[in-house]
Amino acid sequence: MYEQSQLPIREDLRTAHETVWRKIATTGSYWSGENRVAFIREARSALTCKLCASRKISISPNVVDGEHDSATSLDPMVIDLIHRIRTDPGRYTKTVFDRFVSTYSIQEYIELVSVVASSVVVDTMHCALGLTPPDPSDPDTQKPNGYEPAKIEDGGAWVPLARHDQSRSDLGFRRVPNILRAMGAVPSAVSLFFSCFKNHYSMMGVPLDLRQSQTEFIAARVSALNQCFY
């Protein structure tokens, strides 16, 4: 990745993105490698989807019906979820979530979100550099085993949360943030997303003249401009 970039790319970012790209194509605990690669294609398709564009300018996305411009043969419910996550996450409601988990498991939901979010990190980096997003890796053909033990608890969220005392030192965090806990029911989903994301967020050891507080200020301003209110 990034061989065509006109700007220098930190080696840790390059390695993280290359690693997560290969992992996405690997069968997870709840979705096959083929499905996970299809999630990437569907997330990209959402950016030019006419239905998503109409929903985006509507007072509520739920008042606009129709079919998505799809790039895959995934279940329409899965396609709808991916398109909502990719194009209008700020108005994603519990009604949509409840409808999805009435058919699929919460673990399938979490793994799907992790794959889509990880692919967006890689795609956005490429677009910011003026590069064409990379082709997905060839998926493996194994079947998901449907089981992944996790230490979770009810924290009043839509999904069960990883326990506070669950160690995540391997991801480089000094404490367990809530966004990490929200994927806690599927530890491999946590590892997939944060092994890619943490290199962008953490400024520890990065050769910059900006302090962590200045970096946080810039990130908060960019998030506000992008209407990312988390």
Disulfide bonds with the S-S distance in Angstrom:
none
